[in-house]
C-alpha cells in the first residue's frame, strides 16, 4: 500500500489541465503503454512569451496523474527558460512527496516538459539523442538519463535508480552497468552519499483491515467507473491476498473483462491496499 499525501490524492482525483491545446507552441510525449506509463504534455505561450496554457494526457497510476497535474500548475506564468529549470524533485515536493517506488512519475513529467520545450525550439518531436548509449534495453533508458537522475537526486543504489527511471527493473542484465554509473558519479563528485537508515517496516494489515480497505476502494474508486458504462462489480470473497469478484451488468461477458480485472481493478487494489493482491473471477 502506497502512502500518498493529501495533495497527491487531490491531484489524482481532481487533475488539473487535462486535455489538448489547439495549435500548441510545444508538445512532448514520453514513455509508452508497453512500459505502463505514457505522458503527452503541450503548452501555449502568450504575447509576453510566458506560458499561458498547458494541458496533459497520461496513462498511468495515481502518481503519474498527480505529477502531471502538478507540473501543469507549476509552469503556468513562467517563461520557457524558467520552466526548463524545474526538477523532478521540485515536482515531488510540490505534491508533499511521493513514495520511493513512484519517483519515476515525477521524472517522466520533467522529461515530457523537456520534450515539449525541445519541440518548441527546434520543431523536432524527439528529445532523446539517438547516439546515447542505451543501458537498460527493457525500458530504453540511456546512460545520460541514468547519470542525470543519480546526480540530481543523490542516488546511491541500483534499486533507487529503478525507482526513479525504471532502469534495471526488467530482466536485470544491466544492473552491474547501472552500479558502475553510480560509482562513476560518486567518484567524480569526490563525495560519498551514505544511504539513510532503512525505514521501519510497515505494520501488516489485519484481515479485517484489509477487507474494509478493499471494500472502500471498490466502492470509491472502481464501482463508479464501471457503472458509467452500465457495468458493476460484486465482491464475492477474500482469501488472504486473493480477491474473488464477479462482473455484473454490461461488464458480465464483456470481451474487455480480463483487461478491466487485471489492469484496472487489480492495479487499483495493489496501489491503495497491498501490492500482493491478486484479483480473480468467480468460478
C-alpha positions in Angstrom: 0.0 0.0 0.0 1.4 3.4 -1.0 1.3 6.3 1.5 0.1 9.2 -0.6 -0.1 12.8 0.7 -3.4 14.6 0.7 -2.1 16.8 -2.2 -1.3 13.7 -4.3 -4.8 12.4 -3.8 -6.3 15.7 -4.6 -4.4 16.0 -7.9 -5.2 12.3 -8.7 -8.9 12.7 -8.0 -9.2 16.2 -9.4 -6.5 16.5 -12.1 -5.9 20.0 -13.4 -5.5 20.9 -17.1 -6.4 17.6 -18.7 -6.9 17.7 -22.4 -5.4 19.1 -25.6 -4.4 22.6 -26.9 -5.3 23.5 -30.5 -2.1 24.6 -32.3 0.3 24.4 -29.2 3.7 26.0 -29.3 5.4 22.9 -27.9 4.4 19.2 -27.5 6.3 16.4 -25.9 5.5 12.7 -25.4 7.5 10.3 -23.2 7.0 6.8 -22.0 5.0 4.0 -23.7 1.9 2.0 -23.0 4.0 -1.1 -23.1 6.1 0.2 -20.1 2.9 1.0 -18.2 3.3 4.9 -18.2 2.9 7.4 -21.0 2.5 11.2 -20.9 1.9 13.9 -23.5 2.3 17.5 -22.4 1.7 20.6 -24.5 1.9 24.4 -23.8 0.9 27.7 -25.4 2.8 31.0 -25.0 1.3 34.4 -24.5 2.4 37.7 -26.2 4.9 38.1 -23.4 6.5 34.7 -24.1 5.2 33.3 -20.8 3.3 30.0 -20.6 -0.4 30.9 -20.6 -1.9 27.4 -21.1 -0.7 23.9 -20.6 -2.6 20.6 -21.0 -1.7 16.9 -20.5 -2.9 13.4 -21.2 -1.5 10.5 -19.4 -1.9 6.7 -19.0 -0.5 5.6 -15.6 -1.0 5.3 -11.9 -2.2 7.8 -9.4 1.3 9.2 -9.0 1.6 9.7 -12.8 -1.7 11.6 -13.0 -0.9 13.7 -9.9 2.7 14.5 -11.0 1.4 15.6 -14.5 -1.4 17.7 -13.0 1.0 19.4 -10.5 3.5 20.2 -13.2 0.9 22.0 -15.3 0.2 24.3 -12.3 3.9 24.9 -11.7 4.7 26.1 -15.2 1.8 28.5 -15.9 3.1 32.1 -15.9 6.7 31.0 -16.3 9.0 31.7 -19.3 10.3 28.7 -21.2 13.7 29.2 -19.6 12.2 29.3 -16.1 10.0 26.2 -16.7 13.1 24.4 -18.0 14.8 24.7 -14.6 12.0 22.7 -12.8 13.4 19.4 -11.5 11.6 16.2 -10.7 12.4 16.8 -7.0 10.5 20.1 -7.1 7.5 18.3 -8.7 7.6 15.7 -5.9 8.0 18.4 -3.2 5.0 20.3 -4.7 2.9 17.2 -4.0 4.2 16.8 -0.5 6.4 13.9 -1.5 6.0 10.7 -3.5 6.7 7.0 -2.4 10.2 6.0 -3.4 8.8 3.4 -5.9 6.8 6.2 -7.6 9.5 8.8 -8.1 9.8 7.8 -11.8 6.5 9.6 -12.3 8.0 12.9 -11.4 10.9 12.2 -13.7 8.5 11.4 -16.5 6.8 14.8 -16.0 10.1 16.6 -16.2 11.1 14.7 -19.3 7.8 15.5 -21.0 8.3 19.2 -20.3 11.8 19.0 -21.7 10.5 17.2 -24.9 7.8 19.9 -25.3 10.4 22.7 -24.9 12.7 20.9 -27.4 9.8 20.7 -29.8 9.1 24.4 -29.4 12.7 25.4 -30.1 13.5 23.0 -32.9 10.3 21.6 -34.3 11.6 18.1 -33.6 9.4 15.6 -31.9 12.1 13.6 -30.2 14.4 14.8 -27.4 16.5 11.7 -26.9 19.8 11.7 -28.7 19.9 8.5 -30.8 23.6 8.3 -30.2 23.1 8.0 -26.5 24.3 4.6 -25.2 21.2 2.6 -24.1 22.0 0.9 -20.8 18.5 -0.6 -20.0 17.1 -2.1 -23.2 13.9 -3.2 -21.4 12.9 0.4 -20.8 15.1 2.2 -23.3 17.0 4.2 -20.7 20.3 5.7 -21.7 23.5 6.2 -19.8 23.0 10.0 -19.8 19.4 9.6 -18.3 20.7 7.4 -15.5 23.6 9.7 -14.8 21.2 12.6 -14.5 18.8 11.1 -12.1 21.7 9.8 -10.0 23.3 13.3 -9.9 20.1 15.3 -9.3 18.7 13.1 -6.6 21.9 11.8 -4.9 21.1 8.2 -5.6 23.4 5.5 -4.2 21.9 2.2 -5.1 20.6 0.4 -8.2 17.2 0.0 -6.6 16.9 3.7 -6.2 17.7 4.2 -9.8 15.0 1.8 -10.7 12.5 3.8 -8.6 13.4 7.0 -10.4 13.6 5.9 -14.1 12.8 2.1 -14.2 16.3 1.2 -15.5 17.1 -2.2 -14.1 13.5 -3.1 -13.4 13.2 -5.6 -16.3 15.5 -8.5 -17.0 18.1 -7.2 -14.6 21.0 -7.7 -17.0 22.0 -4.0 -16.8 22.2 -3.8 -13.0 26.0 -4.1 -13.0 26.3 -1.3 -15.6 24.0 0.9 -13.5 26.1 0.3 -10.4 29.2 1.3 -12.4 27.5 4.6 -13.4 26.6 5.3 -9.8 30.2 4.6 -8.7 31.4 6.9 -11.5 29.2 9.8 -10.5 30.2 9.4 -6.9 33.9 9.3 -7.7 33.6 12.3 -10.0 31.9 14.3 -7.2 34.6 13.1 -4.7 32.0 12.8 -2.0 30.0 10.0 -0.5 26.3 10.0 0.0 25.6 7.3 2.6 22.3 5.6 2.4 20.0 6.8 5.2 18.8 4.2 7.8 16.2 2.0 6.4 12.7 2.9 7.5 10.9 0.6 9.9 8.8 -2.0 8.1 5.2 -1.0 7.8 2.8 -2.8 10.0 1.0 -5.6 8.1 -2.8 -5.1 7.8 -5.0 -7.4 9.7 -7.5 -9.4 7.7 -10.4 -7.2 8.9 -8.5 -4.0 8.0 -7.6 -5.4 4.6 -11.3 -6.4 3.9 -12.5 -2.9 4.9 -10.0 -1.2 2.7 -10.8 -3.4 -0.3 -14.5 -2.7 0.1 -13.8 1.0 0.4 -11.6 1.2 -2.7 -14.1 -0.8 -4.7 -17.0 1.5 -3.7 -15.0 4.7 -4.1 -12.5 4.1 -7.0 -13.8 1.1 -9.0 -17.6 0.7 -9.0 -18.4 4.3 -10.1 -16.2 3.9 -13.2 -17.8 0.6 -14.1 -21.3 2.0 -13.6 -20.6 4.8 -16.0 -20.7 2.2 -18.8 -23.6 0.3 -17.4 -21.5 -2.3 -15.6 -20.9 -3.2 -12.0 -18.8 -5.5 -9.7 -19.6 -7.8 -6.8 -17.1 -8.7 -4.2 -17.5 -12.4 -3.7 -14.8 -13.4 -1.2 -11.3 -12.5 0.1 -8.9 -15.4 0.7 -5.6 -13.9 2.0 -4.2 -11.8 -0.9 -6.7 -13.4 -3.3 -9.7 -11.2 -4.1 -12.6 -13.0 -5.8 -15.0 -10.9 -7.8 -17.9 -11.2 -10.3 -18.8 -8.7 -13.0 -22.4 -7.6 -13.3 -24.4 -5.6 -15.8 -22.7 -4.7 -19.1 -19.3 -5.9 -17.7 -20.5 -9.5 -17.5 -19.2 -11.3 -20.5 -17.5 -8.2 -21.9 -14.5 -9.0 -24.1 -12.5 -6.4 -22.2 -13.3 -8.0 -18.8 -9.8 -9.6 -18.4 -8.1 -6.2 -19.1 -10.5 -4.5 -16.7 -9.9 -7.0 -14.0 -6.1 -7.0 -14.2 -5.1 -3.5 -15.4 -7.8 -1.6 -13.6 -9.3 -3.4 -10.6 -6.2 -5.4 -9.6 -3.9 -2.3 -10.2 -6.1 -0.1 -8.0 -6.2 -2.6 -5.2 -2.5 -3.2 -5.3 -1.8 0.5 -5.3 -4.1 1.5 -2.4 -4.2 -1.7 -0.3 -1.5 -4.3 -0.8 1.0 -4.9 -3.8 0.5 -8.7 -3.2 -3.2 -8.7 -4.1 -4.4 -10.9 -7.0 -7.9 -10.4 -8.4 -9.7 -13.4 -10.0 -13.1 -14.2 -11.4 -15.7 -16.2 -9.5 -15.6 -19.8 -10.7 
